């Protein structure tokens, strides 16, 4: 009787723990959902573990294709910060697919049209959006490594058999039977089996422990797919069918999978149920046996896992794009309302109630002027037409516009805005063909592959100088243009790593090549000579400054024509250099402009 009471008490205790855990989870889900409705346009703060962030491109690395940004262009444009700016995802699959999307420039309008349909669907159906996000939040992350890192290393486990584990479990049967024949012998046999099994358990467990995380994530993917299938998302018919096929392939992993990834595993609270299940695993190797069977299924269905990652990642990316658009609208609204966000709506219903003047994406139309974003219009040909374009990472940006049907050569003083403008145009070209969203009032252009040579530096590991690194970067653009065409490229200070005479000569010929058929080049330079040498291939634009009251002021507005002002020497003066240096440098520069020859004075000047 005492045993029954004890069993009842323990069972009741375990039930209370389970009920409390369920209630806690429901409470957290309710609070999370409230935040999703109210603060959908606010970026959730994330801490990016360096090791984990280095593996962010794992999905991208396994899905290389034409039209993707190479590492040089990605780094030149500061795309890591752009990724963080729009990373509204809640799972590892969402993060990695968003990264992949930002690096993949779609060359077919159909793909972008479908993405736009999915983005707008979630914008128009906030309840479904929140349900999907709740599923993604439960899916979560894989730790400091990518799922693909674990999957790539499955072969290191070799062939694993359950015969030994099952045989050891079956030996308990005769030992238990021996209890009725010779109790002492039966007990001794059971104790010896327990000791042997526990010792061998920890030996085998150490081998599979690193893979438990990946197996657990795969099963959460499987479960997430099942929850998503119950939702009605008509624009994702193809994705839903892909998800169903993948889940059918992974069904063999589901049965009894709780032994491997029980929700109580790793629970530090020390509850009785968790301890009991751990002892069952140690004595009977239940998790090792199930792990081996799951391993066989997974090895034969890696493609199904990848398909699930793609579907859930695609959905999260579409929602992240919608939230990114809303955040751009909110930023514009804050600027107009003096940063008083209380004057602006929080919910989708409130935004709809404001009507089209709110610039809401929920109306099914492109964002109106002044809302901070637009849907790009993409077509045939090599041209770019931008109005009120800006960089999304600049807090109070100066917006510009340009229409280019041939090469653009930018000149202007130091710090006048040339490099920022190049990055802004390049970034919007990338966003147009990746997330179908531009930070501009109007973006019209052809389909391009985008390359840049902008933020280069010496390669210390290979021992290559800046000049070598630079000419390699430029050569890759020329090679791409020769082999593919439809190239949009951006070059900041071409060949800055060599002497003036050879720089101008070589730059002229390289930029002439980059101004040929099938390629549209935006280049910035301090070499005014290039504006005349390349006037048949390039249109000249410039940025200028205003020097007044002992300071230099920039308006950051692009102007047609070549630059007519210089500020390098003036900046020396403003920084407090000796007047003699300023006067001699200015006179020397003027003589060169007039005569085309340098006249060096032997007089020395004091150092400031």
HUKAGI-V670626 format. One record per residue. N is the residue number from 1. RES is the residue in one letter. PHI is phi in degrees with one decimal (NA if undefined). Layout:
n:N res:RES phi:PHI
n:N res:RES phi:PHI
//
This chain:
n:1 res:X phi:NA
n:2 res:X phi:-60.0
n:3 res:X phi:-62.9
n:4 res:X phi:-65.2
n:5 res:X phi:-63.6
n:6 res:X phi:-60.9
n:7 res:X phi:-62.9
n:8 res:X phi:-64.5
n:9 res:X phi:-61.6
n:10 res:X phi:-64.1
n:11 res:X phi:-63.5
n:12 res:X phi:-64.0
n:13 res:X phi:-62.3
n:14 res:X phi:-62.5
n:15 res:X phi:-64.2
n:16 res:X phi:-60.4
n:17 res:X phi:-61.3
n:18 res:X phi:-63.8
n:19 res:X phi:-62.3
n:20 res:X phi:-62.6
n:21 res:X phi:-65.3
n:22 res:X phi:-63.1
n:23 res:X phi:-64.0
n:24 res:X phi:-62.0
n:25 res:X phi:-62.0
n:26 res:X phi:-63.7
n:27 res:X phi:-64.2
n:28 res:X phi:-64.7
n:29 res:X phi:-62.2
n:30 res:X phi:-64.3
n:31 res:X phi:-66.7
n:32 res:X phi:-64.0
n:33 res:X phi:-62.6
n:34 res:X phi:-59.2
n:35 res:X phi:-65.7
n:36 res:X phi:-64.1
n:37 res:X phi:-74.4
n:38 res:X phi:-88.4
n:39 res:X phi:-120.1
n:40 res:X phi:-66.8
n:41 res:X phi:-96.9
n:42 res:X phi:-107.0
n:43 res:X phi:-70.1
n:44 res:X phi:-71.4
n:45 res:X phi:-71.9
n:46 res:X phi:-124.0
n:47 res:X phi:-100.2
n:48 res:X phi:-98.2
n:49 res:X phi:-60.6
n:50 res:X phi:-57.6
n:51 res:X phi:-66.4
n:52 res:X phi:-68.6
n:53 res:X phi:-65.5
n:54 res:X phi:-64.1
n:55 res:X phi:-98.8
n:56 res:X phi:-62.1
n:57 res:X phi:-91.4
n:58 res:X phi:-63.1
n:59 res:X phi:-64.2
n:60 res:X phi:-59.7
n:61 res:X phi:-60.5
n:62 res:X phi:-94.8
n:63 res:X phi:-136.5
n:64 res:X phi:-71.8
n:65 res:X phi:-158.2
n:66 res:X phi:-66.0
n:67 res:X phi:90.4
n:68 res:X phi:-92.2
n:69 res:X phi:-69.6
n:70 res:X phi:-82.2
n:71 res:X phi:-63.5
n:72 res:X phi:-62.5
n:73 res:X phi:-65.5
n:74 res:X phi:-57.0
n:75 res:X phi:-72.8
n:76 res:X phi:-56.7
n:77 res:X phi:-88.2
n:78 res:X phi:62.5
n:79 res:X phi:-69.5
n:80 res:X phi:-61.1
n:81 res:X phi:-71.7
n:82 res:X phi:-64.1
n:83 res:X phi:-57.8
n:84 res:X phi:-65.3
n:85 res:X phi:-62.7
n:86 res:X phi:-115.3
n:87 res:X phi:-83.6
n:88 res:X phi:-93.4
n:89 res:X phi:-75.4
n:90 res:X phi:-125.5
n:91 res:X phi:-140.4
n:92 res:X phi:-62.9
n:93 res:X phi:-63.5
n:94 res:X phi:-64.0
n:95 res:X phi:-61.3
n:96 res:X phi:-68.8
n:97 res:X phi:-73.5
n:98 res:X phi:-62.6
n:99 res:X phi:-59.3
n:100 res:X phi:-59.6
n:101 res:X phi:-63.2
n:102 res:X phi:-66.4
n:103 res:X phi:-97.4
n:104 res:X phi:-116.5
n:105 res:X phi:-89.2
n:106 res:X phi:-68.3
n:107 res:X phi:-105.7
n:108 res:X phi:-121.9
n:109 res:X phi:-66.0
n:110 res:X phi:-60.1
n:111 res:X phi:-63.6
n:112 res:X phi:-73.4
n:113 res:X phi:-64.5
n:114 res:X phi:-64.7
n:115 res:X phi:-58.6
n:116 res:X phi:-61.8
n:117 res:X phi:-61.7
n:118 res:X phi:-69.0
n:119 res:X phi:-58.4
n:120 res:X phi:-70.1
n:121 res:X phi:-59.3
n:122 res:X phi:-68.0
n:123 res:X phi:-67.8
n:124 res:X phi:-84.8
n:125 res:X phi:-127.6
n:126 res:X phi:-60.2
n:127 res:X phi:-65.1
n:128 res:X phi:-67.3
n:129 res:X phi:-58.3
n:130 res:X phi:-66.1
n:131 res:X phi:-62.6
n:132 res:X phi:-64.3
n:133 res:X phi:-64.9
n:134 res:X phi:-64.9
n:135 res:X phi:-62.1
n:136 res:X phi:-67.0
n:137 res:X phi:-65.2
n:138 res:X phi:-70.9
n:139 res:X phi:-62.0
n:140 res:X phi:69.6
n:141 res:X phi:-121.1
n:142 res:X phi:-110.8
n:143 res:X phi:91.5
n:144 res:X phi:-81.7
n:145 res:X phi:-114.8
n:146 res:X phi:-81.6
n:147 res:X phi:-55.5
n:148 res:X phi:-69.3
n:149 res:X phi:-63.8
n:150 res:X phi:-67.0
n:151 res:X phi:-64.9
n:152 res:X phi:-64.8
n:153 res:X phi:-100.5
n:154 res:X phi:-61.2
n:155 res:X phi:-65.4
n:156 res:X phi:-66.0
n:157 res:X phi:-76.2
n:158 res:X phi:67.1
n:159 res:X phi:-81.8
n:160 res:X phi:-118.9
n:161 res:X phi:-116.3
n:162 res:X phi:-96.6
n:163 res:X phi:-59.1
n:164 res:X phi:-64.9
n:165 res:X phi:-64.0
n:166 res:X phi:-67.7
n:167 res:X phi:-61.3
n:168 res:X phi:-63.7
n:169 res:X phi:-67.1
n:170 res:X phi:-67.3
n:171 res:X phi:-65.7
n:172 res:X phi:-67.6
n:173 res:X phi:-62.5
n:174 res:X phi:-65.2
n:175 res:X phi:-65.4
n:176 res:X phi:-67.2
n:177 res:X phi:-63.3
n:178 res:X phi:-65.9
n:179 res:X phi:-59.3
n:180 res:X phi:-85.4
n:181 res:X phi:-98.7
n:182 res:X phi:-143.3
n:183 res:X phi:-56.5
n:184 res:X phi:-63.9
n:185 res:X phi:-64.2
n:186 res:X phi:-61.8
n:187 res:X phi:-62.4
n:188 res:X phi:-60.1
n:189 res:X phi:-62.8
n:190 res:X phi:-64.1
n:191 res:X phi:-62.9
n:192 res:X phi:-62.6
n:193 res:X phi:-62.6
n:194 res:X phi:-61.4
n:195 res:X phi:-62.3
n:196 res:X phi:-62.9
n:197 res:X phi:-65.0
n:198 res:X phi:-66.4
n:199 res:X phi:-63.3
n:200 res:X phi:-70.8
n:201 res:X phi:-61.1
n:202 res:X phi:-66.0
n:203 res:X phi:-66.0
n:204 res:X phi:-74.1
n:205 res:X phi:-62.2
n:206 res:X phi:-61.6
n:207 res:X phi:-73.7
n:208 res:X phi:-97.7
n:209 res:X phi:-51.3
n:210 res:X phi:-61.1
n:211 res:X phi:-95.2
n:212 res:X phi:-60.0
n:213 res:X phi:-58.4
n:214 res:X phi:-69.0
n:215 res:X phi:-63.5
n:216 res:X phi:-62.5
n:217 res:X phi:-67.6
n:218 res:X phi:-61.1
n:219 res:X phi:-69.1
n:220 res:X phi:-67.8
n:221 res:X phi:-60.5
n:222 res:X phi:-59.4
n:223 res:X phi:-67.1
n:224 res:X phi:-60.8
n:225 res:X phi:-60.3
n:226 res:X phi:-63.1
n:227 res:X phi:-69.3
n:228 res:X phi:-69.4
n:229 res:X phi:-59.2
n:230 res:X phi:-75.8
n:231 res:X phi:-87.6
n:232 res:X phi:-95.2
n:233 res:X phi:-126.0
n:234 res:X phi:-59.3
n:235 res:X phi:-74.3
n:236 res:X phi:-111.1
n:237 res:X phi:-57.7
n:238 res:X phi:-64.5
n:239 res:X phi:-65.4
n:240 res:X phi:-65.1
n:241 res:X phi:-66.3
n:242 res:X phi:-60.9
n:243 res:X phi:-68.6
n:244 res:X phi:-63.0
n:245 res:X phi:-61.7
n:246 res:X phi:-65.2
n:247 res:X phi:-67.5
n:248 res:X phi:-61.3
n:249 res:X phi:-67.0
n:250 res:X phi:-101.5
n:251 res:X phi:-58.5
n:252 res:X phi:-63.0
n:253 res:X phi:-84.6
n:254 res:X phi:-73.1
n:255 res:X phi:-58.4
n:256 res:X phi:61.6
n:257 res:X phi:-67.7
n:258 res:X phi:-61.9
n:259 res:X phi:-63.9
n:260 res:X phi:-88.7
n:261 res:X phi:-128.9
n:262 res:X phi:-59.0
n:263 res:X phi:-61.8
n:264 res:X phi:-89.3
n:265 res:X phi:-66.6
n:266 res:X phi:74.2
n:267 res:X phi:-70.9
n:268 res:X phi:-85.6
n:269 res:X phi:-75.2
n:270 res:X phi:72.0
n:271 res:X phi:-68.4
n:272 res:X phi:-62.4
n:273 res:X phi:-63.1
n:274 res:X phi:-64.0
n:275 res:X phi:-64.5
n:276 res:X phi:-60.1
n:277 res:X phi:-65.2
n:278 res:X phi:-63.5
n:279 res:X phi:-67.3
n:280 res:X phi:-61.3
n:281 res:X phi:-63.1
n:282 res:X phi:-64.5
n:283 res:X phi:-80.0
n:284 res:X phi:-108.4
n:285 res:X phi:56.5
n:286 res:X phi:-60.4
n:287 res:X phi:-72.7
n:288 res:X phi:-66.5
n:289 res:X phi:-63.9
n:290 res:X phi:-68.5
n:291 res:X phi:-59.7
n:292 res:X phi:-62.9
n:293 res:X phi:-71.0
n:294 res:X phi:-66.3
n:295 res:X phi:-60.8
n:296 res:X phi:-62.8
n:297 res:X phi:-66.3
n:298 res:X phi:-63.5
n:299 res:X phi:-60.3
n:300 res:X phi:-89.6
n:301 res:X phi:-137.5
n:302 res:X phi:-62.6
n:303 res:X phi:-64.3
n:304 res:X phi:-69.0
n:305 res:X phi:-61.9
n:306 res:X phi:-61.0
n:307 res:X phi:-64.4
n:308 res:X phi:-63.6
n:309 res:X phi:-58.7
n:310 res:X phi:-62.7
n:311 res:X phi:-66.6
n:312 res:X phi:-67.3
n:313 res:X phi:-65.2
n:314 res:X phi:-64.2
n:315 res:X phi:-62.9
n:316 res:X phi:-65.7
n:317 res:X phi:-64.5
n:318 res:X phi:-60.9
n:319 res:X phi:-67.0
n:320 res:X phi:-62.4
n:321 res:X phi:-63.4
n:322 res:X phi:-60.9
n:323 res:X phi:-66.9
n:324 res:X phi:-61.0
n:325 res:X phi:-60.9
n:326 res:X phi:-64.5
n:327 res:X phi:-67.8
n:328 res:X phi:-67.2
n:329 res:X phi:-62.2
n:330 res:X phi:-62.7
n:331 res:X phi:-63.9
n:332 res:X phi:-65.3
n:333 res:X phi:-62.9
n:334 res:X phi:-62.4
n:335 res:X phi:-64.7
n:336 res:X phi:-74.4
n:337 res:X phi:-97.2
n:338 res:X phi:66.3
n:339 res:X phi:65.4
n:340 res:X phi:-91.9
n:341 res:X phi:-68.8
n:342 res:X phi:-66.7
n:343 res:X phi:-82.9
n:344 res:X phi:-114.0
n:345 res:X phi:-65.4
n:346 res:X phi:-106.7
n:347 res:X phi:-103.6
n:348 res:X phi:-62.1
n:349 res:X phi:-62.5
n:350 res:X phi:-65.4
n:351 res:X phi:-65.6
n:352 res:X phi:-62.9
n:353 res:X phi:-63.9
n:354 res:X phi:-73.5
n:355 res:X phi:85.6
n:356 res:X phi:-64.3
n:357 res:X phi:-67.2
n:358 res:X phi:-73.3
n:359 res:X phi:71.3
n:360 res:X phi:-76.3
n:361 res:X phi:-70.0
n:362 res:X phi:-71.8
n:363 res:X phi:-73.2
n:364 res:X phi:85.7
n:365 res:X phi:-110.5
n:366 res:X phi:-61.9
n:367 res:X phi:-60.2
n:368 res:X phi:-78.8
n:369 res:X phi:-57.7
n:370 res:X phi:90.4
n:371 res:X phi:-91.2
n:372 res:X phi:96.5
n:373 res:X phi:-156.9
n:374 res:X phi:-150.7
n:375 res:X phi:-85.9
n:376 res:X phi:-69.6
n:377 res:X phi:-108.1
n:378 res:X phi:-113.2
n:379 res:X phi:-150.9
n:380 res:X phi:-87.4
n:381 res:X phi:99.6
n:382 res:X phi:-105.6
n:383 res:X phi:-153.5
n:384 res:X phi:-138.8
n:385 res:X phi:-130.4
n:386 res:X phi:-123.7
n:387 res:X phi:-132.3
n:388 res:X phi:52.9
n:389 res:X phi:-88.4
n:390 res:X phi:-150.7
n:391 res:X phi:-93.9
n:392 res:X phi:-68.2
n:393 res:X phi:-91.9
n:394 res:X phi:-91.2
n:395 res:X phi:-63.4
n:396 res:X phi:-126.0
n:397 res:X phi:-76.0
n:398 res:X phi:-93.8
n:399 res:X phi:-87.0
n:400 res:X phi:-133.8
n:401 res:X phi:-149.8
n:402 res:X phi:-162.7
n:403 res:X phi:-121.6
n:404 res:X phi:-126.7
n:405 res:X phi:-113.8
n:406 res:X phi:-146.4
n:407 res:X phi:-56.0
n:408 res:X phi:-120.9
n:409 res:X phi:-112.5
n:410 res:X phi:-101.9
n:411 res:X phi:-126.1
n:412 res:X phi:152.9
n:413 res:X phi:-72.8
n:414 res:X phi:-60.4
n:415 res:X phi:65.0
n:416 res:X phi:-85.0
n:417 res:X phi:122.0
n:418 res:X phi:-62.9
n:419 res:X phi:-64.3
n:420 res:X phi:-62.5
n:421 res:X phi:-65.1
n:422 res:X phi:-57.9
n:423 res:X phi:-64.9
n:424 res:X phi:-64.7
n:425 res:X phi:-65.4
n:426 res:X phi:-62.6
n:427 res:X phi:-60.9
n:428 res:X phi:-68.4
n:429 res:X phi:-63.4
n:430 res:X phi:-67.8
n:431 res:X phi:-63.0
n:432 res:X phi:-59.5
n:433 res:X phi:-98.1
n:434 res:X phi:-113.2
n:435 res:X phi:-109.0
n:436 res:X phi:57.6
n:437 res:X phi:-145.1
n:438 res:X phi:-123.3
n:439 res:X phi:-89.4
n:440 res:X phi:-162.2
n:441 res:X phi:-80.2
n:442 res:X phi:-142.5
n:443 res:X phi:-135.8
n:444 res:X phi:-127.4
n:445 res:X phi:-166.0
n:446 res:X phi:-83.2
n:447 res:X phi:-80.5
n:448 res:X phi:-131.2
n:449 res:X phi:-105.2
n:450 res:X phi:-106.8
n:451 res:X phi:-133.6
n:452 res:X phi:-144.5
n:453 res:X phi:-143.3
n:454 res:X phi:-133.7
n:455 res:X phi:-106.4
n:456 res:X phi:-81.8
n:457 res:X phi:-155.2
n:458 res:X phi:-57.1
n:459 res:X phi:-100.2
n:460 res:X phi:-66.3
n:461 res:X phi:-65.6
n:462 res:X phi:-90.5
n:463 res:X phi:77.1
n:464 res:X phi:-88.3
n:465 res:X phi:-73.0
n:466 res:X phi:-58.2
n:467 res:X phi:-62.5
n:468 res:X phi:-64.5
n:469 res:X phi:-59.8
n:470 res:X phi:-67.7
n:471 res:X phi:-69.9
n:472 res:X phi:-67.8
n:473 res:X phi:-64.4
n:474 res:X phi:-69.6
n:475 res:X phi:-62.6
n:476 res:X phi:-65.4
n:477 res:X phi:-70.0
n:478 res:X phi:-62.6
n:479 res:X phi:-64.4
n:480 res:X phi:-65.4
n:481 res:X phi:-65.8
n:482 res:X phi:-69.4
n:483 res:X phi:-94.6
n:484 res:X phi:-124.5
n:485 res:X phi:75.1
n:486 res:X phi:53.0
n:487 res:X phi:-105.4
n:488 res:X phi:-112.9
n:489 res:X phi:-126.9
n:490 res:X phi:-135.3
n:491 res:X phi:-127.5
n:492 res:X phi:-109.7
n:493 res:X phi:57.1
n:494 res:X phi:-59.7
n:495 res:X phi:55.2
n:496 res:X phi:-67.3
n:497 res:X phi:-87.6
n:498 res:X phi:-140.0
n:499 res:X phi:-71.9
n:500 res:X phi:-60.2
n:501 res:X phi:-60.3
n:502 res:X phi:-70.7
n:503 res:X phi:-62.7
n:504 res:X phi:-66.1
n:505 res:X phi:-63.4
n:506 res:X phi:-69.0
n:507 res:X phi:-61.0
n:508 res:X phi:-58.0
n:509 res:X phi:-71.9
n:510 res:X phi:-66.3
n:511 res:X phi:-68.3
n:512 res:X phi:-60.9
n:513 res:X phi:-66.5
n:514 res:X phi:-78.2
n:515 res:X phi:-104.8
n:516 res:X phi:-82.8
n:517 res:X phi:-68.2
n:518 res:X phi:84.2
n:519 res:X phi:-144.5
n:520 res:X phi:-122.8
n:521 res:X phi:-117.0
n:522 res:X phi:-109.4
n:523 res:X phi:-132.7
n:524 res:X phi:-115.8
n:525 res:X phi:-152.7
n:526 res:X phi:-96.7
n:527 res:X phi:-84.0
n:528 res:X phi:-61.4
n:529 res:X phi:-56.9
n:530 res:X phi:-65.7
n:531 res:X phi:-64.6
n:532 res:X phi:-87.7
n:533 res:X phi:-66.0
n:534 res:X phi:-115.9
n:535 res:X phi:-67.5
n:536 res:X phi:-79.2
n:537 res:X phi:-105.8
n:538 res:X phi:-128.3
n:539 res:X phi:-90.1
n:540 res:X phi:-93.2
n:541 res:X phi:-135.1
n:542 res:X phi:-151.4
n:543 res:X phi:-117.5
n:544 res:X phi:-136.0
n:545 res:X phi:-130.8
n:546 res:X phi:-125.2
n:547 res:X phi:-98.5
n:548 res:X phi:-154.2
n:549 res:X phi:53.6
n:550 res:X phi:71.5
n:551 res:X phi:-145.2
n:552 res:X phi:-110.1
n:553 res:X phi:-117.3
n:554 res:X phi:-113.4
n:555 res:X phi:-97.6
n:556 res:X phi:58.4
n:557 res:X phi:-99.5
n:558 res:X phi:-74.9
n:559 res:X phi:-126.1
n:560 res:X phi:-70.7
n:561 res:X phi:93.7
n:562 res:X phi:-86.7
n:563 res:X phi:-67.9
n:564 res:X phi:-119.3
n:565 res:X phi:-121.7
n:566 res:X phi:-133.3
n:567 res:X phi:-132.8
n:568 res:X phi:-61.6
n:569 res:X phi:-71.2
n:570 res:X phi:-62.9
n:571 res:X phi:-65.1
n:572 res:X phi:-60.8
n:573 res:X phi:-64.8
n:574 res:X phi:-66.4
n:575 res:X phi:-87.4
n:576 res:X phi:92.5
n:577 res:X phi:-67.7
n:578 res:X phi:-58.9
n:579 res:X phi:-56.3
n:580 res:X phi:-61.1
n:581 res:X phi:-63.8
n:582 res:X phi:-63.8
n:583 res:X phi:-63.7
n:584 res:X phi:-65.1
n:585 res:X phi:-64.7
n:586 res:X phi:-65.3
n:587 res:X phi:-64.3
n:588 res:X phi:-62.5
n:589 res:X phi:-64.3
n:590 res:X phi:-65.1
n:591 res:X phi:-63.0
n:592 res:X phi:-67.8
n:593 res:X phi:-62.4
n:594 res:X phi:-77.4
n:595 res:X phi:-103.4
n:596 res:X phi:79.4
n:597 res:X phi:-130.3
n:598 res:X phi:-85.9
n:599 res:X phi:-123.6
n:600 res:X phi:-96.7
n:601 res:X phi:-92.6
n:602 res:X phi:-83.8
n:603 res:X phi:-67.1
n:604 res:X phi:-95.5
n:605 res:X phi:-122.9
n:606 res:X phi:-70.0
n:607 res:X phi:-85.8
n:608 res:X phi:-66.9
//
